[in-house]
Amino acid sequence: MRSPVNQGLRFCAAALGFAVASCAPLPDAPLAPYDGEAAADPRATATGPQADYPVVTGEPFTIDGISYTPVDTMNYDEVGYATIDDPSAQGVTAAHRTLPLPSYVEVTSLDTGRTILVRVERRGPMVNSRLVALSRNALALLAAGEGTPVRVRRVNPPEEHRAELRAHREAPARMDTPEGLLAVLKRKLPVVGSAPLHSPAAGTATISADEGEQDQSAPTGEAPPSIYVDEEIISASQIESSSTPLPTEPKADDAIDRDGRFVVQAGAFSSREAAERVASTIGGYLEPAGRLWRVRTGPYATRGQAQAALAKVRGAGYRGAQIFTR
């Protein structure tokens, strides 16, 4: 006959063995599939698309009595002067006072026309006489230095170009700005500080293709028409080469044109719809010129007739109208 004590000892030993076994580590289980969020690689987070969000503006601030309000605007376009950013700045990056962080801009040297894509990551420069502060790498790519005149234009580059900049590498090269456009931009460059290339009311650039001043081809009180095409300003040489303006003082032998080659041009527009509205207003017609639509009236047999028509077009508010020959 078994002793009750021995049976109790055997039961306790069995129970203790089961408890120990239940606490032993289990064999390795297969990992759950990666869902793209829970176990994200920190390195990928720092350089992936998510590194561009959230976009931060920040509070207004003042530098030497001038207030700046950061704002998330897509049509930013100014000319001014570059300066050297903090030596610790890495990659092809920049500091700007009002653009959102991060954002992307094309910076053009008005000395050479060279253009590069830059990621704006910091606030600055903290002086009113400079428009943008560029990292050492950005300055080297632009072949620029302290005080180089530049154009800074916000853009929305493709993701592959953004990724290169986030990884502190150079983005693909941009097309150099042509001499004709550089000349127009330089005429907008102030002696000190910076100047916008857009109208606050219209939100688009209003550089005149002929004079480099504010476009006067729209009636007073209306937003001037943009001369952007595919986000690029049409250069002065492109438009001027499409028409030959008459000299201010007519010569005796061209006072009368039997073929009726005198015309009055109200303006040149990148939008056909805008050009049609102007043509309807002045009783004119459209004439294609490359990527532009010219709005003209005529033809007129004599310069006197053309000048009378010019007065009417300018009286309608199109103060930039001119007489041309066909």
Salt bridges, closest charged atoms under 4 A:
ASP41 OD2 - ARG43 NH2 3.17
ASP52 OD1 - ARG119 NH2 2.81
ASP52 OD2 - ARG162 NH1 3.19
ASP52 OD2 - ARG166 NH1 2.81
ASP72 OD1 - ARG154 NH1 2.73
ASP77 OD2 - ARG151 NH2 2.68
ASP85 OD2 - ARG122 NH2 2.56
GLU106 OE1 - ARG153 NH2 3.22
GLU106 OE2 - ARG174 NE 3.21
GLU121 OE2 - ARG119 NH1 2.70
GLU121 OE1 - ARG122 NH1 3.63
GLU146 OE2 - ARG130 NE 2.82
GLU159 OE2 - ARG166 NH2 2.29
GLU164 OE1 - ARG169 NE 2.85
GLU232 OE2 - ARG153 NH2 3.11
ASP254 OD2 - ARG303 NH2 3.43
ASP257 OD2 - ARG261 NE 3.18
GLU276 OE2 - ARG272 NE 3.12
GLU287 OE2 - ARG294 NH2 2.34
GLU287 OE2 - ARG296 NH1 3.01
